[in-house]
Amino acid sequence: MGPVDSHHLDIIRLAWSRELGLPDDALSTRPDADDRAVRVDDDTDTIRFLRLGETSALVGPRWAIERADGHTSEELTESATLLALTQDRSGRCAGPVVLAFGTDYQEPATGQPPLVSHEHDHVRQVEEACPPDDVTEAHLGDRDRWFTILDDAEQPVSSAGYAEFQGFLADVGVLTAPAFRRRGLGAAVAGIATDDALDSGLIAQCRSPRDNLASRALAARAGYRELGTYAAVTISRSTL
């Protein structure tokens, strides 16, 4: 599995530049990760940090950007650093999450292809079988397209879905019922969703909590390449 090629990387950078409200070329012109792109937004209650390849960006109120100035991009990928910036403002950190991208079609499966449903009811059945934290992480209910593998009894066992992200990427989530994990079903259904996204002209994106090694391994098995880290800290609006 080689690196993401320059054309795909430019598209990923463009999508994230727009997500962060930056100029389209903001993530393409930085010579190193510590010469970060910055956008001051004094009305926001969220500080967002992105490291993507060798570039990075920070969006938030001016006071947060000034406090971050003495930190390297590597340090800002740590939730402890971001929370330290906001310790007097009741900060709550979401992340960091690892960003991985799928740009290649899956290898053709051997044997009989799985039975796949596109019904949201089947997604809900998989969610009902899973711990709440797993459901929240996958947030399949927020996706636009769904794919669920059904077993021989036509019961849903593993689901994936994606939503368009800034018109260029497909943000993919995966969820497998606990009784059916460690059988390759998650990677299989992720591959089905990824191929559909590529057919739609999108690059597939997977976000995994950095400490969730199982999620990251699943993405790797589905052909995704890790390329960046994203974290966000939300502060109490009363402290703005």
C-alpha positions in Angstrom: 0.0 0.0 0.0 1.8 3.1 -1.3 1.4 6.7 -0.4 -1.5 8.9 -1.4 -0.6 10.4 -4.8 -0.3 14.1 -5.3 -3.6 14.6 -7.1 -5.6 12.9 -4.4 -3.6 14.7 -1.7 -4.5 18.1 -3.3 -8.2 17.2 -3.3 -8.0 16.1 0.4 -6.2 19.4 1.3 -8.9 21.4 -0.6 -11.7 19.7 1.2 -10.2 20.3 4.6 -9.3 23.9 3.7 -13.0 24.5 3.0 -14.1 22.7 6.1 -12.0 25.0 8.2 -12.9 28.1 6.3 -9.4 28.7 4.9 -8.4 29.7 1.4 -8.4 26.8 -1.0 -4.6 26.7 -1.2 -4.0 27.2 2.5 -2.8 23.6 3.1 -0.8 23.4 -0.1 1.7 26.2 0.5 3.1 25.5 3.9 6.8 24.5 3.9 6.5 22.5 7.1 4.0 21.5 9.8 5.0 24.3 12.2 4.3 27.1 9.7 0.6 26.5 10.2 -2.3 28.1 8.4 -4.4 30.1 10.9 -7.8 31.6 10.9 -9.0 33.9 13.7 -12.7 33.5 14.6 -13.6 35.3 17.7 -17.2 34.2 17.6 -16.6 30.5 17.7 -16.8 28.3 20.8 -14.6 25.6 19.1 -10.9 25.5 18.6 -10.0 23.2 15.7 -6.5 21.8 14.9 -5.6 19.8 11.8 -2.4 18.1 10.9 -2.5 16.7 7.3 0.8 15.3 6.0 3.4 18.0 6.4 0.9 20.8 6.8 -1.3 22.0 9.6 -4.0 24.5 10.5 -5.5 26.1 13.5 -8.9 27.8 13.7 -10.3 29.6 16.8 -10.5 32.8 18.9 -7.4 35.1 18.8 -6.5 34.3 22.4 -6.4 30.6 21.7 -4.2 31.1 18.6 -1.8 33.3 20.6 -1.6 30.7 23.3 -0.9 28.0 20.8 1.9 30.0 19.1 4.6 28.5 21.4 3.6 24.9 20.7 4.7 22.6 17.8 2.1 21.0 15.6 3.1 17.6 17.1 2.2 19.0 20.6 -1.1 20.4 19.3 -2.2 16.9 18.2 -2.3 16.0 21.9 -5.6 16.6 23.7 -3.7 17.5 26.9 -2.1 20.4 25.1 -5.3 21.7 23.6 -7.1 21.4 27.0 -4.2 23.3 28.6 -4.9 26.2 26.2 -8.4 26.4 27.5 -8.0 25.4 31.1 -9.5 28.7 32.4 -12.5 28.4 29.9 -13.9 24.9 30.7 -12.7 23.2 27.5 -13.9 19.8 26.4 -11.8 17.9 23.8 -13.1 15.7 21.0 -10.3 13.7 19.6 -7.7 13.4 18.5 -8.8 11.3 15.6 -6.6 9.8 13.0 -7.6 10.6 9.4 -7.1 7.8 6.9 -8.0 7.8 3.2 -9.0 5.2 0.7 -8.3 6.0 -3.0 -8.2 2.5 -4.5 -10.8 -0.1 -5.3 -10.9 -3.3 -3.3 -9.4 -6.5 -4.6 -12.2 -8.7 -6.0 -13.6 -11.0 -3.4 -13.2 -14.7 -3.8 -16.1 -17.0 -3.3 -19.8 -16.0 -3.1 -20.3 -12.3 -2.6 -22.2 -11.3 0.6 -25.8 -10.3 0.6 -25.9 -6.5 1.1 -28.9 -4.4 2.2 -29.2 -0.6 1.8 -32.1 -0.3 4.3 -31.7 2.0 7.2 -33.7 -0.4 9.4 -30.9 -3.0 9.1 -28.4 -0.3 10.2 -30.6 0.3 13.3 -30.7 -3.4 14.1 -26.9 -3.5 14.1 -26.8 -0.4 16.3 -29.2 -2.0 18.8 -26.7 -4.9 19.2 -23.7 -2.7 19.9 -22.5 -0.8 22.9 -23.6 2.9 22.9 -20.0 4.2 22.7 -19.4 2.2 19.5 -22.7 3.5 18.0 -21.7 7.1 18.8 -18.3 6.7 17.3 -19.7 5.2 14.0 -22.6 7.7 14.0 -24.1 5.8 11.0 -27.5 7.6 11.5 -25.8 10.8 10.1 -24.7 9.1 6.8 -26.4 9.5 3.4 -25.8 5.9 2.1 -25.8 2.6 4.0 -24.5 -0.9 3.3 -25.3 -3.8 5.6 -24.0 -7.4 5.3 -26.7 -9.9 6.0 -25.9 -13.4 7.2 -27.4 -16.7 5.8 -30.6 -16.0 7.8 -30.8 -12.5 6.3 -30.0 -10.9 9.7 -27.9 -7.8 9.7 -24.4 -8.3 11.1 -22.2 -5.4 9.9 -22.9 -2.0 8.5 -21.0 0.9 6.9 -22.2 4.2 5.6 -20.9 7.4 4.3 -21.8 11.1 3.9 -20.3 13.6 1.5 -17.7 15.9 3.1 -17.2 19.2 1.4 -18.2 17.7 -2.0 -14.9 15.9 -2.4 -14.7 13.2 0.3 -16.9 10.5 1.6 -16.8 10.3 5.4 -17.1 6.6 6.2 -18.2 4.9 9.4 -18.3 1.2 10.2 -20.1 -0.9 12.9 -20.2 -4.6 13.5 -22.4 -6.5 16.0 -20.2 -7.8 18.8 -21.1 -11.5 18.1 -19.8 -11.2 14.6 -16.5 -9.3 15.1 -13.1 -10.7 14.2 -14.4 -12.3 11.1 -13.4 -9.7 8.5 -16.9 -8.4 8.1 -16.1 -4.8 9.1 -13.3 -4.5 6.6 -15.5 -6.2 4.0 -18.4 -3.8 4.4 -16.0 -0.8 4.6 -14.7 -1.9 1.3 -18.2 -2.1 -0.2 -18.9 1.5 1.0 -15.5 2.7 -0.2 -16.0 1.3 -3.7 -19.4 3.0 -3.9 -17.8 6.3 -2.9 -15.1 5.9 -5.5 -17.8 5.2 -8.1 -19.4 8.5 -7.1 -16.1 10.4 -7.7 -15.3 10.8 -4.0 -12.2 10.0 -2.0 -13.1 7.8 1.1 -12.1 9.2 4.5 -12.2 7.3 7.8 -11.8 8.9 11.2 -10.6 6.7 14.1 -9.9 7.8 17.6 -6.1 7.6 17.9 -6.2 5.2 20.8 -8.7 2.9 19.1 -6.2 0.5 17.5 -8.9 -1.9 16.4 -10.6 0.8 14.4 -7.3 1.9 12.8 -6.4 -1.7 12.0 -9.8 -2.2 10.3 -9.3 0.9 8.1 -5.9 -0.4 7.1 -7.3 -3.8 6.2 -9.8 -1.9 4.0 -7.0 -0.2 2.2 -7.0 3.2 3.9 -3.7 5.1 4.5 -3.2 7.3 7.6 -2.4 10.8 6.6 -3.3 13.2 9.4 -4.8 14.0 12.8 -7.7 16.2 13.8 -8.8 17.5 17.2 -11.3 20.0 18.5 -11.9 21.7 21.8 -15.2 23.2 22.7 -15.3 25.9 25.4 -18.2 27.4 27.4 -19.8 30.2 25.4 -19.9 32.2 28.6 -16.1 32.5 28.5 -15.9 33.9 25.0 
